[in-house]
Amino acid sequence: MDNKPDPNAPVADEAPDEPSITPYDELHFTHYLRLLDSNAEGADWREVTLIVLGIDSSKEPDRAYRAYETHMARARWMTEHGYLELLRRTRH
């Protein structure tokens, strides 16, 4: 892993949609985990975008929702596919 996770790293309007882990993903692992945790707790997406992604949905609802949806999708992808790549990396 080249980039260390940074919970204070700025979040893009859309998460990557690549077939493998990107430097952006590495930097935002913490965000992905926080998104998954908040989803498991049933938190409202509007609150999550403000607290986790740093986007105020009352001021930028479309941007906030798109960021939430794409980052949540990427977080789920990490749990279903991306983790395998991480496991392969640790074996080398």
N, CA, C and O of each residue as an XYZ file, in Angstrom:
368
protein
N       0.840     -1.171      0.000
C       0.000      0.000      0.000
C       0.887      1.236      0.000
O       1.754      1.394      0.859
N       0.661      2.099     -0.963
C       1.473      3.296     -1.090
C       0.951      4.450     -0.241
O       1.734      5.177      0.370
N      -0.351      4.617     -0.200
C      -0.961      5.712      0.549
C      -1.502      5.200      1.872
O      -2.221      4.202      1.915
N      -1.153      5.891      2.954
C      -1.708      5.547      4.258
C      -3.112      6.129      4.346
O      -3.346      7.242      3.876
N      -4.055      5.392      4.944
C      -5.394      5.950      5.132
C      -5.326      7.264      5.906
O      -4.572      7.397      6.870
N      -6.125      8.225      5.467
C      -6.152      9.540      6.100
C      -7.603      9.954      6.307
O      -8.275     10.333      5.347
N      -8.100      9.890      7.544
C      -9.492     10.250      7.794
C      -9.798     11.718      7.515
O     -10.964     12.108      7.458
N      -8.760     12.534      7.343
C      -8.963     13.951      7.060
C      -8.760     14.304      5.589
O      -8.837     15.473      5.213
N      -8.502     13.299      4.761
C      -8.298     13.552      3.335
C      -9.594     14.048      2.711
O     -10.668     13.536      3.028
N      -9.508     15.034      1.831
C     -10.722     15.514      1.173
C     -11.354     14.409      0.327
O     -10.662     13.569     -0.249
N     -12.668     14.432      0.270
C     -13.424     13.414     -0.450
C     -13.852     13.965     -1.798
O     -14.319     15.100     -1.898
N     -13.690     13.152     -2.834
C     -14.115     13.534     -4.183
C     -15.638     13.450     -4.291
O     -16.291     12.813     -3.464
N     -16.185     14.083     -5.297
C     -17.629     14.033     -5.515
C     -18.097     12.615     -5.853
O     -19.241     12.250     -5.580
N     -17.211     11.828     -6.443
C     -17.525     10.440     -6.761
C     -16.342      9.553     -6.409
O     -15.187      9.913     -6.637
N     -16.644      8.396     -5.855
C     -15.605      7.409     -5.548
C     -15.203      6.698     -6.837
O     -15.966      6.690     -7.804
N     -14.023      6.109     -6.857
C     -13.584      5.367     -8.043
C     -14.511      4.190     -8.349
O     -15.217      3.682     -7.478
N     -14.484      3.784     -9.595
C     -15.229      2.607    -10.025
C     -14.304      1.762    -10.897
O     -14.631      1.408    -12.030
N     -13.155      1.457    -10.338
C     -12.122      0.698    -11.053
C     -12.181     -0.767    -10.629
O     -12.727     -1.081     -9.571
N     -11.625     -1.670    -11.443
C     -11.644     -3.090    -11.095
C     -10.593     -3.493    -10.064
O     -10.541     -4.655     -9.661
N      -9.760     -2.554     -9.636
C      -8.780     -2.850     -8.595
C      -8.655     -1.647     -7.666
O      -9.147     -0.559     -7.967
N      -7.992     -1.859     -6.539
C      -7.829     -0.800     -5.540
C      -6.969      0.324     -6.108
O      -5.920      0.085     -6.706
N      -7.430      1.535     -5.910
C      -6.736      2.721     -6.413
C      -6.036      3.444     -5.256
O      -6.320      3.171     -4.089
N      -5.125      4.361     -5.579
C      -4.533      5.190     -4.516
C      -5.609      5.956     -3.726
O      -5.471      6.152     -2.518
N      -6.670      6.383     -4.408
C      -7.769      7.061     -3.719
C      -8.381      6.132     -2.671
O      -8.635      6.544     -1.539
N      -8.617      4.879     -3.057
C      -9.170      3.912     -2.111
C      -8.266      3.767     -0.893
O      -8.739      3.793      0.243
N      -6.984      3.616     -1.128
C      -6.035      3.450     -0.019
C      -6.106      4.625      0.939
O      -6.065      4.448      2.156
N      -6.210      5.807      0.394
C      -6.271      7.021      1.203
C      -7.579      7.106      1.991
O      -7.617      7.689      3.075
N      -8.646      6.525      1.447
C      -9.980      6.683      2.032
C     -10.538      5.419      2.695
O     -11.748      5.324      2.901
N      -9.693      4.458      3.030
C     -10.168      3.257      3.727
C     -10.967      3.621      4.978
O     -11.993      3.002      5.261
N     -10.511      4.600      5.712
C     -11.197      5.010      6.940
C     -12.611      5.502      6.631
O     -13.558      5.177      7.347
N     -12.743      6.282      5.566
C     -14.074      6.761      5.176
C     -14.989      5.583      4.842
O     -16.148      5.554      5.256
N     -14.472      4.625      4.102
C     -15.269      3.460      3.728
C     -15.744      2.703      4.976
O     -16.906      2.306      5.061
N     -14.858      2.511      5.918
C     -15.243      1.807      7.142
C     -16.302      2.581      7.923
O     -17.248      1.993      8.448
N     -16.141      3.886      7.997
C     -17.116      4.710      8.708
C     -18.478      4.682      8.009
O     -19.519      4.678      8.667
N     -18.464      4.661      6.674
C     -19.716      4.562      5.922
C     -20.415      3.239      6.210
O     -21.620      3.204      6.458
N     -19.655      2.161      6.174
C     -20.239      0.847      6.445
C     -20.792      0.767      7.867
O     -21.874      0.222      8.087
N     -20.053      1.306      8.821
C     -20.525      1.314     10.214
C     -21.810      2.128     10.358
O     -22.757      1.691     11.011
N     -21.837      3.299      9.752
C     -23.024      4.154      9.870
C     -24.228      3.502      9.199
O     -25.351      3.614      9.691
N     -23.998      2.826      8.086
C     -25.082      2.126      7.408
C     -25.617      0.993      8.276
O     -26.829      0.802      8.372
N     -24.726      0.250      8.900
C     -25.126     -0.853      9.784
C     -25.932     -0.347     10.975
O     -26.792     -1.056     11.496
N     -25.650      0.880     11.401
C     -26.365      1.476     12.532
C     -27.665      2.154     12.111
O     -28.430      2.620     12.955
N     -27.915      2.208     10.789
C     -29.137      2.832     10.295
C     -29.114      4.344     10.282
O     -30.168      4.979     10.307
N     -27.940      4.927     10.245
C     -27.826      6.387     10.237
C     -28.397      6.976      8.950
O     -28.324      6.353      7.891
N     -28.954      8.153      9.044
C     -29.497      8.864      7.891
C     -28.357      9.321      6.985
O     -27.355      9.855      7.461
N     -28.512      9.110      5.680
C     -27.441      9.437      4.742
C     -27.061     10.909      4.801
O     -25.898     11.250      4.588
N     -28.018     11.789      5.087
C     -27.726     13.231      5.143
C     -26.773     13.561      6.289
O     -25.882     14.399      6.151
N     -26.976     12.891      7.414
C     -26.082     13.082      8.555
C     -24.699     12.510      8.249
O     -23.677     13.095      8.609
N     -24.686     11.366      7.586
C     -23.433     10.696      7.251
C     -22.604     11.537      6.281
O     -21.385     11.632      6.426
N     -23.260     12.145      5.295
C     -22.482     12.945      4.341
C     -21.791     14.105      5.038
O     -20.665     14.461      4.691
N     -22.455     14.686      6.009
C     -21.842     15.799      6.733
C     -20.705     15.318      7.630
O     -19.611     15.881      7.603
N     -20.959     14.289      8.415
C     -19.972     13.838      9.396
C     -18.811     13.082      8.761
O     -17.654     13.325      9.105
N     -19.102     12.180      7.848
C     -18.058     11.316      7.283
C     -17.421     11.926      6.036
O     -16.199     11.917      5.889
N     -18.260     12.459      5.134
C     -17.739     12.950      3.864
C     -17.473     14.458      3.851
O     -16.809     14.964      2.947
N     -17.981     15.162      4.835
C     -17.733     16.601      4.906
C     -18.517     17.411      3.893
O     -18.081     18.489      3.487
N     -19.680     16.899      3.477
C     -20.530     17.605      2.517
C     -21.879     17.854      3.173
O     -22.519     16.922      3.660
N     -22.309     19.106      3.186
C     -23.571     19.482      3.812
C     -24.714     19.262      2.829
O     -24.844     19.992      1.846
N     -25.536     18.262      3.094
C     -26.624     17.922      2.186
C     -27.712     19.002      2.134
O     -28.473     19.063      1.169
N     -27.789     19.848      3.158
C     -28.795     20.916      3.115
C     -28.384     22.017      2.141
O     -29.232     22.758      1.644
N     -27.100     22.121      1.874
C     -26.599     23.135      0.937
C     -26.344     22.568     -0.451
O     -26.521     23.261     -1.453
N     -25.925     21.298     -0.510
C     -25.597     20.663     -1.784
C     -26.193     19.247     -1.819
O     -25.456     18.262     -1.777
N     -27.523     19.149     -1.896
C     -28.151     17.832     -1.788
C     -27.763     16.857     -2.897
O     -27.534     15.680     -2.620
N     -27.684     17.314     -4.129
C     -27.340     16.409     -5.232
C     -25.906     15.910     -5.115
O     -25.634     14.720     -5.274
N     -24.999     16.834     -4.836
C     -23.590     16.466     -4.670
C     -23.420     15.512     -3.490
O     -22.703     14.516     -3.585
N     -24.078     15.822     -2.389
C     -23.965     14.993     -1.186
C     -24.485     13.586     -1.450
O     -23.848     12.604     -1.072
N     -25.642     13.490     -2.098
C     -26.220     12.172     -2.343
C     -25.355     11.362     -3.306
O     -25.149     10.167     -3.099
N     -24.852     12.002     -4.350
C     -23.991     11.290     -5.309
C     -22.712     10.805     -4.616
O     -22.285      9.670     -4.825
N     -22.114     11.649     -3.808
C     -20.900     11.255     -3.082
C     -21.208     10.097     -2.137
O     -20.446      9.133     -2.056
N     -22.316     10.197     -1.433
C     -22.701      9.119     -0.510
C     -22.900      7.806     -1.257
O     -22.348      6.776     -0.870
N     -23.683      7.845     -2.319
C     -23.998      6.625     -3.073
C     -22.745      5.982     -3.669
O     -22.574      4.766     -3.576
N     -21.875      6.778     -4.273
C     -20.696      6.198     -4.923
C     -19.673      5.708     -3.900
O     -19.025      4.683     -4.113
N     -19.527      6.428     -2.800
C     -18.585      5.987     -1.762
C     -19.119      4.757     -1.023
O     -18.349      3.874     -0.646
N     -20.422      4.701     -0.818
C     -21.002      3.516     -0.193
C     -20.856      2.312     -1.120
O     -20.536      1.214     -0.663
N     -21.083      2.505     -2.394
C     -20.911      1.409     -3.349
C     -19.466      0.923     -3.348
O     -19.207     -0.279     -3.409
N     -18.539      1.855     -3.280
C     -17.122      1.468     -3.263
C     -16.768      0.765     -1.956
O     -15.986     -0.186     -1.960
N     -17.323      1.211     -0.855
C     -17.084      0.554      0.426
C     -17.587     -0.884      0.378
O     -16.919     -1.794      0.867
N     -18.754     -1.087     -0.205
C     -19.288     -2.451     -0.340
C     -18.411     -3.277     -1.273
O     -18.157     -4.452     -1.009
N     -17.949     -2.668     -2.362
C     -17.059     -3.357     -3.295
C     -15.794     -3.828     -2.567
O     -15.304     -4.933     -2.801
N     -15.279     -2.977     -1.690
C     -14.077     -3.344     -0.933
C     -14.335     -4.596     -0.085
O     -13.454     -5.445      0.046
N     -15.521     -4.712      0.483
C     -15.814     -5.876      1.331
C     -16.068     -7.135      0.513
O     -15.907     -8.246      1.019
N     -16.458     -6.973     -0.733
C     -16.772     -8.122     -1.580
C     -15.623     -8.533     -2.496
O     -15.465     -9.716     -2.794
N     -14.819     -7.567     -2.946
C     -13.779     -7.850     -3.931
C     -12.409     -7.275     -3.573
O     -11.394     -7.963     -3.682
N     -12.384     -6.027     -3.151
C     -11.123     -5.342     -2.896
C     -10.271     -5.988     -1.827
O      -9.043     -5.964     -1.905
N     -10.914     -6.565     -0.833
C     -10.140     -7.182      0.247
C      -9.266     -8.323     -0.263
O      -8.201     -8.578      0.299
N      -9.700     -9.013     -1.320
C      -8.892    -10.099     -1.876
C      -7.562     -9.569     -2.404
O      -6.519    -10.205     -2.250
N      -7.615     -8.408     -3.023
C      -6.384     -7.777     -3.514
C      -5.468     -7.425     -2.349
O      -4.253     -7.606     -2.433
N      -6.039     -6.930     -1.279
C      -5.236     -6.609     -0.091
C      -4.581     -7.860      0.478
O      -3.416     -7.827      0.874
N      -5.314     -8.947      0.519
C      -4.748    -10.205      1.019
C      -3.600    -10.686      0.139
O      -2.580    -11.155      0.644
N      -3.762    -10.572     -1.154
C      -2.679    -10.983     -2.076
C      -1.448    -10.116     -1.872
O      -0.323    -10.613     -1.930
N      -1.649     -8.833     -1.636
C      -0.515     -7.916     -1.411
C       0.267     -8.297     -0.158
O       1.494     -8.206     -0.143
N      -0.421     -8.715      0.873
C       0.269     -9.016      2.127
C       1.050    -10.309      2.049
O       1.943    -10.534      2.866
N       0.746    -11.156      1.103
C       1.458    -12.415      0.950
C       2.792    -12.238      0.236
O       3.650    -13.118      0.304
N       2.972    -11.128     -0.436
C       4.215    -10.904     -1.201
C       5.234    -10.131     -0.420
O       6.325     -9.865     -0.923
